[in-house]
Amino acid sequence: MAIPETIRAVVIKEARVAPVTEISTLKLEDNEVLVQFEATVMASRLSFPNPGTILGCDFSGIVAAAGFVQGGLFQDRGTFAEYLKTPTDLVWVVPEGTLSHEEAATLGCGFWTAVHALFYPTRLRFTEPPAKVEGEKWVFIYGGSTSVDYLELIQLLAAAGYKVATVSSPRNFELMRSLGATVVFDYNSPDVLDQILALLAVKAFGSEGKGKVITILGSKDEAVAYNPNVMIQPTLIYCSLGREFSFREVFPVSKEDRD
């Protein structure tokens, strides 16, 4: 397949302005692949623009099949383009006849954010499927019908044998249960907190170590000071890509996350 000298890409010009622009075809660095674009995902991450960069994070293509990049953070790393580039170890083959390009593109940032938060040694270190957790262990997910939660967190935890409790509107109860939730609470119920505490409070008590709260973009100083016995730790899947980047704050290179 002949690679064109120029390609069309959605390039950020300024906040809320990202026209289709003709640019030179991306130059590959060591251990990178060039992927012909087929599908991507629209996500709230697109609301953090960095002028001069190509929009987009998740993708599926006809060569490398699926993966994620730091779209909007580095000028040559977005996915809203006819061709895109990404490190070779951050793409994987989608077996023929299993997923469409649109379905494969959803297994990018959202899915790996869930994996990062649940299983990485630097985060919660839960038992990772296909292994099964020993005994009865509960995990509460607040907001079961949001994208990362219900598409990834609930299913991953259920696959590892955890009992999952979550909240959603009644219309989504059956969906939550079908994805693996053991108990679903109606967040509109006036006594929903009492219901949750009655089921889970005692199970959350422990005498060893600190509790841990995983957040997407860190926390305010007052939140950290509120309870010194709880460790508040940010998780952002870009940390695993081995490059310093700025996303509201500066995130240094993390060898542990990259490995």
Secondary structure by P-SEA (a helix, b strand, c coil): cccccbbbbbcccccccccccccccccccccbbbbcccccccccccccccccbbbbccccccccccccccccccccccccccbbbbccccccccccccccaaaaaaccaaaaaaaaaccccccccccccccccccbbbbbbcccccccccccaaaaaaaabbbbbbcccccaaaaaaaacccccccccccaaaaaaaaccccccccccbbbbbbbccccccccccccccbbbbbbbccccccbbbbccccccccccccc
